[in-house]
Amino acid sequence: MAERHAVVEGYMVGGWEEVERGLPALELIEQVKGLNQLMIHLRWEEKHLAGISRTASLAEGLVEGVVDEDVLGAWKAVCYNRAAFFWRGWQDEDIEISMDEEIDSRRYAMLNLDLAERLDKPAVAKGRAEWLLGAFDWATGDLESAANRFSRAAELVDDEREVLMMRAYAGAVRGEDVGAILNQLDGMEEGEFYSGQVRTAMAVYGTG
């Protein structure tokens, strides 16, 4: 089992007070990485959405005006998780996300994409960032933007199953029949992991 980050340990021992007391003793990049790990802990171990929001806000305050690319890379991870944890399209049964919480989380998906471009991350990372923002566009009913972002993501990712999944997302929001793509995924090794995500999101948001 991986060793817990000091920020997570601090939270488990003394809550938020201990987190804020301990952060200044760490280098900035470790502060941000630790807060990302704390968000992951709060999501999967404590199912604590308000805590995730608080953690991301704390990290955002730390990186204001920062230009160091390593720190910004760690902040990008925070933005990705902060957004992804609040997308209703996963249809997670262990938490309840309101539509308002989902809408408010879109800006983190936008920040994640902006950082992927600014830091010139590999094409796969840019593709997943496009997908994430497209997912929130779908959630808010901006189907044209969602379809365009999903199509762009399909051009950037490199795993065949992920490419097909992105194409299925794009087709779904355009109101197309994506059954053939999903069936193709079903027949691939571990392909149901990808097709299942599309089917779940379609059940949540419908199609175009």
N, C-alpha and C positions, 0 to 999 in steps of 0.2 A: 504494500500500500504506500502511495506517495506521501512524503512528509508534508504536513500542512504548512502553508505559508504563515509567517509570523503575524500577519494582519488577521488571518482567520483564527489563529490561536488566541490572539488578544481578544477578539470578539467573543469567543467561546468562554474565556475566563472572566472577562469583565464588561462585556457588552460594548455599546458605542463609546462610552467614556474611555475604555481601555484602547479602543481603536484609535481615537483621536489623540490620546496621550502618546501612543506608540509610533504613530506615523512619522513625526519629525526625526526620529532616530534612524530612519531608513533613507537611502538615496531615493531621489524622485522616481526613477524608473521602477524601483521596488515598491514604492508606495502605490503606484498605479497598477502594477501587476498584482500586488496583494489585494487591492480593492476589487480587481477583476475576479480573483479567486474567491473573495468573500461573496460576490454576487452569485457565483456558481454554487457556493455552499448554501446561500440563502434560498436559491431556487430549488435545488434538488434535495437538500436535507431538511430545510425548515419551511419550504413553500411560502416564503415571506415576500410578497410582491412589494409591499411598502418599503421593506428593507432594501430591496434591490434598487428601487428608485432613489432612496437616500444615499446608497453607496455610489451610484453613478453620479449623482449631483456632487458628492464629495470629491470624486475623481475629477470632475469637470472643473471644479474650483482650483485644483492643483495644477492643471495643464494650461490655464489661461495665459496666453502670450508666449508659451513655450515653443521653441523651434527645433529642439533636438529631435532627430528623426526616430531614434530608439524609443524615446518617451512617447512620441506621437503614435508609434506602432503599437505600444502597449495601450494607449488611449483608444486606438481603433478597435482593439479587441473588446474593450469595455463597451464601446458604442454598438458593436455587432451583437454582443450578448444582451445588452440592455434592450435593444429593439427586438431581437428574436424571442426573448422570454415573454414579450407582451403581444405576440401575434396570435390571434385566436385561431388561425388556420391550422395549427397543430391539433386542435381539439383536445388539448390535454385535460384529463379528467381529475387531476390532483389539485388544480387551481381554478379560480374563476376570474377571468379577465373581462372588465367592462369595455364597452365600445369606446367610451371616453378615454380610458387608460390606453387602449390600443392606438387611438388617433394621436394622443399626446406623445406616443413613443415613436412616431414616424420620423421625427427630426433626428433621432439617433441613427436610423437607417440612412438618412441623408448625410449625416456626418461621417458615417462609415464609408459611404461611397466617395465622398469628397476626400477623405484621407487616403483611400485606396488610389485615387488619381494623383493626389499631391505627393504621396510617397512612392509613386510609380511601382505599385505592387505587381506581382505576376498576373498574367491574364486570368488565371483561375480565380484569384482573390477578387479581381475587378468584376468578374462574371458573377460571383456569389454576392457581391455587394449590389450589383444591378438587380439580381434576383430578389434580394431582401427588400430593396426599395419598391420593386414591382409588387411584392407581396402586400405591402402596405397600401400601394395604389389600388390594388384589387379590393382590399378591405374597405377603402374609403369610396369605392365606386368609380374611380378614374380608370375605366377599363382600357381605354386607348393607351394611356401611359403605361399601365401594367403590361399589356401585350407587347409593347415596344421594348420595355426593359427585359422581359422574359426572352424575347427574340435575341436581343443583344447578348444576354447571358449565355444563350445557346451557342453563340459564336465564340465565346471566350473560354468556357470550360472545356476540359479535354477528355474526361471520362465519358465513354459512349452512353452509359446509362444516365449520367447527369445531363448530357446533351439532350437525350430523348425526354427526360423529365422536364427540362426547360421548354422544349417544344410543346409538350403536352400542356404545361401551364399556359403558354401563349395561346394555343388553340382553344383551351377551355374558356379563357376570358373573352375570346372572339366569338364564342358560341359555336365553335366547330365540334364535330364528333371526334373525340380523341381516343375512342375505344381501341383502334388499331395500334396506336402508339403504346397505350397502357398494356395491351395484350403482348406486344413485342417485349416490353420491359418484364412482364410476368414470366416470360420464357427465358430470361437471362439470369445468370448466376447472381443471386442477391438482388435481382431486379425488382422484386416485390417491395423492397424497402423504398425504392424511388416511386414506383407506381402508386403505392399506398399513400404517400404524401400528397400526390395530386388528387387522388380520390377523396381524401379527407378534406382538403381545402375546398374542393367542389361541393362537398356536403355542407360546409360552413357558409360559403359565399355564393353558391349557385354558379351559373355560367352566364356569359354575355348574351 
